[in-house]
């Protein structure tokens, strides 16, 4: 929804992923695959692991984007 100027009018607008949003990715902890996401359109994703994992190195492999030429990750949290 958008606020329409000085008037109190609302209109519905179609939402879609921003170009910088990562469409598909996978998460590896110490080289072991833990999560894969495809068709993502959210800027914030939360993945909860079913069992705790002790790890020292984490990687995010970006498999697809919605159009931006670069990828930036601002924050990562992994819950178990």
Backbone as a ProteinNet text record, in pm:
[ID]
protein_1_A
[PRIMARY]
XXXXXXXXXXXXXXXXXXXXXXXXXXXXXXXXXXXXXXXXXXXXXXXXXXXXXXXXXXXXXXXXXXXXXXXXXXXXXXXX
[TERTIARY]
83.4	0	87.8	39.1	113.5	25.8	89.3	21.4	18.4	-96.5	-111.1	-102.4	16.7	37.8	-26	-95.2	-157.6	-293.6	-349.4	-480.8	-465.5	-566.4	-565.7	-619	-554	-597.7	-493.6	-539	-449.9	-474.4	-369.3	-384.8	-293.9	-337.9	-262.5	-163.9	-38.4	61.4	117.4	149	204.3	346.5	375.4	508.5	586	712.7	800.4	938.4	1024.9	1159.3	1239	1316.9	1406.7	1523	1587.1	1696	1811	1835.8	1946.8	1912.7	1788.9	1748.5	1804.2	1854.3	1908.4	1792.5	1785	1675.8	1699.2	1821.6	1853.7	1991.8	2003.8	2131.5	2137.2	2256.7	2273.6	2373.7	2357	2442.8	2521.9	2653.4	2740.7	2811	2821.4	2894.8	3006.9	3130.3	3249.4	3244.1	3195	3189.3	3071.5	2986.5	2870.3	2744.2	2666.8	2542.8	2441.2	2380.3	2277.7	2143.8	2145.5	2021.3	2033.7	1923.8	1916.3	1782.3	1782.8	1660	1653.6	1537.8	1514.4	1384.3	1375.1	1253.3	1234.8	1341.3	1332.9	1301.9	1213.1	1185.4	1191.4	1224.2	1231.5	1371.5	1379.5	1510	1563.1	1475.9	1516.8	1459.5	1546.2	1503.6	1556.8	1478.1	1519.6	1511	1621	1626.1	1659.9	1581.4	1607.2	1653	1769.6	1823.8	1758.7	1736.5	1669.5	1759.6	1889.9	1985.5	2099	2156.1	2268.8	2389.7	2463.1	2581.5	2696.8	2806.9	2927.2	3003.7	3042.1	3110.2	3205.5	3302.7	3398.8	3401.3	3351.9	3351.4	3215	3157.9	3029.6	3042.8	2967.3	2968.9	2826.7	2804.7	2677.8	2710	2658.9	2676.5	2551.8	2568.2	2456.5	2444.6	2328.5	2305.3	2231.3	2148.9	2072.4	2032.4	2018.4	1972.8	1860.4	1798	1688.9	1732.7	1860.5	1901.5	2022.3	2050.9	2166.3	2295.2	2397.4	2523.5	2612.3	2582.7	2661.7	2572	2634	2562.3	2626.1	2543.9	2592.5	2511.9	2582	2516.8	2547.3	2443.4	2461.1	2458.8	2390.1	2380.8	2345.3	2405.5	2374	2352.6	2243.6	2217.1	2175.1	2232.5	2195.9	2152.4	2028.4	1970	1962	1973.8	1955.8	1875.3
-117.8	0	124.1	228.1	353.3	466.9	558.8	679.2	773.9	826	907.3	1056.3	1110.2	1255.2	1316.1	1430.2	1501.9	1444.5	1366.1	1308.5	1176.1	1141.4	1014.6	903.8	883	778.5	668.5	546.3	430.1	356.8	304.4	219.7	98.8	-11.1	-134.6	-141.4	-169.9	-185	-326.5	-379.6	-514.2	-513.1	-604.7	-612.3	-724.6	-700.3	-803	-784.8	-878.4	-873.4	-757.8	-693.6	-588.7	-654.8	-583.7	-643.2	-697.5	-638.1	-683.2	-804.8	-850.3	-965.5	-1094.6	-1181.1	-1310	-1406.6	-1464.1	-1553.4	-1696.7	-1745	-1882.3	-1884.9	-1960.7	-1970	-2097.6	-2130.1	-2242.1	-2202.4	-2259.2	-2229.6	-2354.4	-2337.3	-2447.4	-2408.6	-2503	-2483.2	-2584.6	-2537.2	-2622.2	-2714.8	-2661.7	-2737	-2833	-2839.8	-2929.8	-2850	-2900	-2836	-2841.4	-2724.9	-2721.3	-2665.9	-2568.5	-2505.3	-2470.6	-2491	-2441.4	-2373.3	-2257	-2182.5	-2147.2	-2168.7	-2130.9	-2052.3	-1965.8	-1886.2	-1781.6	-1745.6	-1646.5	-1508.8	-1435.3	-1297.5	-1203.6	-1259.4	-1180.4	-1125.4	-1009	-951.3	-1006	-1061.1	-1123.3	-1264.3	-1361.8	-1501.8	-1556.8	-1639.8	-1706.4	-1855.3	-1925.2	-2070.7	-2126	-2220.1	-2283.3	-2425.8	-2459.4	-2594.2	-2687.6	-2812	-2907.5	-2957.8	-2958.7	-3000.2	-2898.9	-2879.5	-2786.6	-2833.7	-2737.6	-2768.7	-2682.2	-2746.7	-2671.7	-2646.3	-2521.1	-2488.2	-2371.9	-2360.9	-2252	-2168.9	-2224.7	-2153.2	-2165.6	-2052.3	-2051.9	-1991.6	-2045.2	-1994.8	-1981.8	-1881.1	-1864.9	-1863.6	-1960	-1965.6	-1907.3	-1797.1	-1735.7	-1804.1	-1862.2	-1937.1	-1855.1	-1758.4	-1675.5	-1545.2	-1438.7	-1309.1	-1259.9	-1151	-1094.2	-984.9	-961.5	-863.9	-779.7	-756.5	-674.8	-747.2	-669.3	-730.7	-769.1	-717.7	-750.8	-806.7	-874.8	-932.3	-879.5	-838.2	-792.7	-862	-916	-977.5	-887	-839.5	-745	-811.6	-921.7	-987.1	-1133.2	-1218.8	-1361	-1406.8	-1475.3	-1538	-1680.4	-1774.5	-1914.3	-1967.7	-2015.6	-2063.3	-2214.8	-2273.4	-2417.7	-2444.3
0	0	0	-62.2	-67.4	-18.1	46.3	89.9	-28.9	-60.1	-180.4	-156.9	-141.9	-132.2	-9.3	-29.1	81.8	119.4	33	59.7	134	207.6	281.2	191.2	80.3	-12	-16.7	-15.5	-20.9	-151.3	-205.2	-323	-307	-356.5	-346	-461.6	-429.3	-534.2	-528.7	-642.9	-650.5	-595.9	-504	-444.9	-511	-529.4	-584	-522.1	-547.2	-490.6	-549.7	-464.9	-511.8	-586.5	-678.1	-757.1	-672.1	-555.6	-471.1	-384.8	-390.7	-310.5	-369.8	-282.1	-325.3	-347.5	-465.2	-502.7	-455.2	-466.1	-425	-360.9	-252.1	-182.4	-101.4	-54.8	38.1	144.9	261.8	376.3	410.6	425.6	465.8	595.1	686.8	810.9	815.2	819.9	812	690.3	579.4	455	443.3	545.7	542.1	513.3	417.1	376.1	490.4	523.4	628.1	580.4	490.6	445.5	298.2	225.4	87.7	70	8.7	-16.4	-164.1	-223.6	-362.9	-369.8	-467.2	-483.1	-374.4	-306.6	-199.7	-257	-193.1	-231.6	-110.4	6.5	128.6	152.1	213.4	245.6	376.5	458.8	584.7	589.4	612	624.9	755.2	820.2	942.8	919.5	942.8	932.4	1069.8	1117.3	1246.3	1221.6	1272.6	1256.2	1357.4	1318.8	1406.8	1518.5	1496.2	1599.3	1606.8	1726.3	1738	1657	1602.5	1522.6	1573.1	1610.2	1646	1516.5	1492.7	1368.6	1390.1	1301.4	1308.2	1179.6	1070.9	943	876.3	841	772.2	634.1	539.8	401.8	351.1	270.1	199.8	51.6	-20	-165.7	-230.8	-301.2	-372.6	-507.3	-532.4	-655.8	-760.6	-716.7	-811.4	-743.5	-825.4	-776.5	-866.8	-824.6	-902.7	-998.5	-1014.9	-1115.3	-1079.5	-952.8	-916.9	-955.5	-989.2	-1031.2	-913.8	-794.7	-676.1	-566.1	-472	-358.4	-231.3	-136.1	-5.6	103	199.8	316	434.7	501	610.3	747.4	759.7	889	869.2	952.2	949.1	1092.7	1114.4	1243.5	1216.3	1288.8	1271.6	1407.4	1413.1	1537.8	1538.5	1655.9	1671.4	1796.5
[MASK]
++++++++++++++++++++++++++++++++++++++++++++++++++++++++++++++++++++++++++++++++

